[in-house]
Amino acid sequence: MANELVLIVEDNDKNRKLERDVLQAKGYRIVETDNAEDGLALARERQPALILMDFHLPGIDGIEALARLRDDPATRSIPVIAVTASAMTEDLQKIVAAGFDGLQTKPIHVKDFVRIVGETIARVGDRAA
C-alpha cells in the first residue's frame, strides 16, 4: 500500500514532521496542515485515502472536524484516524463515540503507526471493491 495520499491535520510541528517523514519513507504522498479548518478544505479538494486528525486542535477540535467531514457527501467516506496524546478514559470514549475509523496514541510507535495506516486504507479499499 503505497502512493496513496494521506492528509495530516496536526498542530504540533514536531509531531506533524514525524508523521510526514515516516509515511513518506513508506511511499505515501502527504498533504498537511496545522488546523481543522484548512484540513476540511484540503479533504474536500484533494480527496485523500486517509486523514490523520489530531484530537486536540486549536479552533475546531477533531471531533467537530470529523462531524463536518461525515456531514459532507464529498468527504463522508474518507477514513479518519484520531491521533492523541491523551490516554484519559473520557477522551478515548469520546473518540470511539464520535466514530473515528481508528486511534493512534502519541508518542507514535513507528511500526504500529505504519501498520494502522496501511490496515485502515486497505479496509476501506476492501469495502469499495
N, C-alpha and C positions, 0 to 999 in steps of 0.2 A: 504494500500500500504506500505508494509514494506519488509525488507530484500533485496531490490534492491540495487545494487552497484551504488554509486554516486562518481564521480571524482570531487574534489575541486581543482581548479587552482587559487591560491591566494597568493600574495607575502607578505601580511601583516600577521604576526604570530597571532596576536590577532583576526583578522577577520577570519582567517582560523580555529582557535581553536573554536570560537563561532559557525561557520557553522557546523564544525565537531561534536561538543558536542550536538547541537540541533538535528541534524539529527540522530546521534547515539541513542539519547534518544527516538526517534520515531521509532527505529528499522531498520534504513538504515545501510548498510555497506558502509564504506568510504575508499577511496584511495585518497591521496592528494599530491600536490607538490606546490612549490613556483614559478614555471616558466613555460612558454608555451611550451618550447622545450620538457621538461620531460612530460608535460601534453599530448602532441601529442603522444609520445611513449606509455604512460600509456593507453590512449584511444584505441590505436590500439591493445595493448596487452591484456587489461582487459575487453574491450567492456562494459563499464558502461551503466546503464539505462539512465543516465543523467550526463551532465557536467555543473558545475557551474564555469564560467570563468570570472575572474576579467577583466575589460575592459582595465585598465592601468597596464601593466606588464612590467618589465624590459626585454630588448631584443625584442622578438616578442610580439606585443600587441595582445589584444583579437580579434580584427577584422582580423588581419593576421592569427592568430591561427584558427579562425573559417573558413576562406577561405581554409586553408590547410586541415582541417577536412572534409569539404564538397567536396574537390577535391579527397579525398582518398575513394575508394569504401568500404573499411573496416570500415570507421568511418562516412560516409556521413549521415547516418540515425540516428545517436545519437543526441538527442535533447541537445541544449546548451542554458543555461540561462546566459545572461550578468549580471554581478554584478558590480555596480559602485557607487561611492560616488558623481560623477558629476551629477548635475541637470541642467547643461548648455544645452540649447536647441540644440546647434550644436552637442554636444556629443550624446544626445538622438536621434537625427536624424541619425547620423552615425550608431548607434546601430540598429535602425529599418531598415535602408537601407542595412546593412550587412546581415540581415536575421537571427538574433538570434531568438530562439523559445520563449523567454521571457526576462523580465527585472526585476531585483531586485535591489533596491536602498539601499545604506548604509547611516546610520546605519540600519541594518535589524530590522524589527519588527517580532518577533518570530512567531506569529500566521500567519501572511501574508506569511512569508518565507516558513513555512511548507506547507501551502495551495498551494502556487505557485509550489513548488517542486512536491507535490503529484498530482496536476492537470496536470502538464506537462508530468509526467511519465504516467499517466492514458490516456492522449490524444494520446500519441504515441502508447500505448498498444491497444487502440481502433482502431487506423489506421491499426495495424498489424493483428487484429482479423478478 
